[in-house]
Amino acid sequence: MKWFYTEILHLNLIWESENSIAFKIGEHQLSIGFHKDFEPLTPSFSIQPGWEGGTVPRTGWSIECEQEDFNEIVRSVINHGVTSYFNKPEWKGYWSFPILDPMNHTIEITCTENV
């Protein structure tokens, strides 16, 4: 998870301990804790609100990026073989690029600028 969120999504690691990590996203913090009994989700995409996509009704989230950051994340995803819903971003009224993190949570990387 640390590798994915720092190297693929380029988030700023602000906390790390033996059992948890945390990242800063704008004015928000994303914290991830480790529990020995955790069972990863099946590798399926959550249903995307606003357009038809995904297959399972479970939590997913979006990270909106500026054009340069969006393009860099897309390159990282493709270069590292991260599972993505599309082969390349698609226009859905904004640029959308849903991916799965290592725990199989859906993260939709978005950009409203012309990429």
C-alpha positions, 0 to 999 in steps of 0.5 A: 500500500505504501508503494502504491500510494507514494509511487503510483498516486504520488501522494505525500506520506505524512505518517508511518508506523509498524501498523499504519500509514497516512497520506495528505491529499489537499486538506484531507488525510487518508489513513490506512491501518494494517490488521492481521485478519484483513481479507482483501476484496475480490478484484472488482470495480465499484459501481461509478456514480453518474455513468455506467461502469463498475460491477459491485455496489461497494465504496470507491473514491475519486482523486481529482488531479490537475492535468500534469499530475493526472498524466503522470499517474496514468503513465505510472499505472500503465508502466507498472501494470496496475489494474485499470477499468479502461486501457486509457482515460475516457471522457465522462464529462471529465477525464476518468481513469478508475484503478484498483489499489492493492486491497482492490478498492476502486479509486477513480483518478479524474481531471476536468482539464483538457489532457 
